[in-house]
Amino acid sequence: MQEYFAGARQTFDFLMNPVGTAFQQTVWKALLEVPFGATLSYLTLTRRIGDEKAIRAVAAANGRNPLWIVVPCHRIIGSDGSLTGYAGGLWRKRWLLDHERVFSGHETGRQLSLF
């Protein structure tokens, strides 16, 4: 985690085995595919897992992610670019996104506009 916060680590490669339903596991696996410094909307994430109608279930699974930073649930935002739901508080979600933007190698990052 020290490497992540220092900007030296963008991915984690240790064995992860979070406990959850098969659906939650699917969502968490999809979260791992969202690159450092990027964001994705809940709707886009839902489409990626193949069931656009499951948006509320995807949001709930995102909220039950037990590995907050390692499985980057903070990178999921509203379709309009707004910050929505984060178990650690929206101020932490904003901080994490800003932190990743700084270290992503892109002046404005690859994330959607938040405001």
VEXDREN-2710 file (C-alpha; in Angstrom, 1 decimal):
% VEXDREN-2710
k/r/px/py/pz
1/MET/0.0/0.0/0.0
2/GLN/2.9/2.3/0.7
3/GLU/4.0/1.9/-2.9
4/TYR/0.5/2.8/-4.2
5/PHE/0.3/5.9/-2.0
6/ALA/3.8/6.9/-3.2
7/GLY/2.7/6.6/-6.8
8/ALA/5.1/3.7/-7.5
9/ARG/2.4/1.0/-7.7
10/GLN/-0.6/1.0/-10.1
11/THR/-1.6/-2.6/-9.9
12/PHE/-1.5/-5.3/-7.3
13/ASP/-0.4/-8.8/-8.1
14/PHE/-0.8/-10.8/-4.9
15/LEU/-3.3/-13.7/-4.7
16/MET/-6.8/-12.3/-4.0
17/ASN/-9.6/-14.5/-2.8
18/PRO/-12.4/-12.1/-1.5
19/VAL/-15.4/-13.9/-0.3
20/GLY/-18.6/-13.1/-2.2
21/THR/-21.3/-14.5/-4.4
22/ALA/-20.5/-15.6/-8.0
23/PHE/-22.1/-12.3/-9.2
24/GLN/-20.0/-10.2/-6.8
25/GLN/-16.9/-12.1/-7.9
26/THR/-17.8/-11.2/-11.6
27/VAL/-18.2/-7.5/-10.7
28/TRP/-14.9/-7.4/-8.7
29/LYS/-13.0/-9.1/-11.5
30/ALA/-14.4/-6.5/-13.9
31/LEU/-13.2/-3.7/-11.5
32/LEU/-9.7/-5.1/-11.8
33/GLU/-9.8/-4.3/-15.5
34/VAL/-10.3/-0.5/-15.0
35/PRO/-6.9/1.0/-15.4
36/PHE/-5.1/3.2/-12.9
37/GLY/-6.1/6.8/-13.4
38/ALA/-9.2/5.9/-15.4
39/THR/-12.9/5.9/-14.5
40/LEU/-15.8/4.0/-15.7
41/SER/-19.5/4.5/-15.2
42/TYR/-21.7/2.0/-13.4
43/LEU/-23.7/1.6/-16.6
44/THR/-20.5/0.9/-18.7
45/LEU/-19.4/-1.6/-16.0
46/THR/-22.8/-3.3/-16.1
47/ARG/-22.6/-3.6/-19.9
48/ARG/-19.1/-5.1/-19.7
49/ILE/-20.4/-7.9/-17.5
50/GLY/-23.2/-8.5/-19.9
51/ASP/-26.4/-7.5/-18.2
52/GLU/-27.4/-3.8/-18.5
53/LYS/-30.5/-4.3/-16.4
54/ALA/-28.4/-5.4/-13.4
55/ILE/-27.1/-1.9/-12.7
56/ARG/-28.4/-1.8/-9.1
57/ALA/-26.9/-5.2/-8.4
58/VAL/-23.6/-4.1/-9.9
59/ALA/-23.6/-1.0/-7.7
60/ALA/-24.4/-3.2/-4.6
61/ALA/-21.6/-5.6/-5.5
62/ASN/-19.3/-2.7/-5.9
63/GLY/-20.3/-1.4/-2.4
64/ARG/-19.5/-4.8/-0.9
65/ASN/-16.0/-5.0/-2.3
66/PRO/-13.8/-6.0/0.7
67/LEU/-10.5/-4.8/-1.0
68/TRP/-11.3/-1.2/-1.6
69/ILE/-8.1/0.1/-3.2
70/VAL/-6.7/-3.2/-4.5
71/VAL/-10.0/-3.9/-6.3
72/PRO/-10.5/-0.3/-7.5
73/CYS/-14.2/0.3/-6.8
74/HIS/-13.4/4.0/-6.4
75/ARG/-12.9/4.2/-10.2
76/ILE/-16.6/3.7/-10.8
77/ILE/-18.7/6.9/-11.2
78/GLY/-22.1/8.0/-12.3
79/SER/-22.9/8.2/-16.0
80/ASP/-22.9/11.9/-15.8
81/GLY/-19.4/12.0/-14.3
82/SER/-20.6/12.6/-10.8
83/LEU/-19.1/10.9/-7.8
84/THR/-21.6/8.4/-6.3
85/GLY/-21.4/6.0/-3.4
86/TYR/-18.2/5.0/-1.8
87/ALA/-18.1/3.1/1.5
88/GLY/-15.1/5.2/2.6
89/GLY/-16.9/8.4/1.9
90/LEU/-17.0/10.6/-1.2
91/TRP/-14.1/12.8/0.0
92/ARG/-11.9/9.7/0.0
93/LYS/-13.1/8.6/-3.4
94/ARG/-12.3/12.1/-4.8
95/TRP/-8.9/11.9/-3.1
96/LEU/-8.1/8.5/-4.6
97/LEU/-9.1/9.6/-8.1
98/ASP/-7.1/12.8/-7.8
99/HIS/-4.1/10.8/-6.5
100/GLU/-4.3/8.4/-9.5
101/ARG/-4.7/11.3/-11.9
102/VAL/-1.5/12.8/-10.7
103/PHE/0.5/9.6/-11.1
104/SER/-1.3/8.3/-14.3
105/GLY/1.1/10.1/-16.6
106/HIS/-1.7/12.2/-18.1
107/GLU/-2.1/15.9/-17.2
108/THR/-5.9/15.5/-16.9
109/GLY/-5.9/11.7/-16.4
110/ARG/-8.1/9.4/-18.4
111/GLN/-11.1/9.8/-16.2
112/LEU/-14.4/11.5/-17.0
113/SER/-14.9/15.0/-15.8
114/LEU/-16.2/14.9/-12.3
115/PHE/-17.8/18.3/-12.4
END
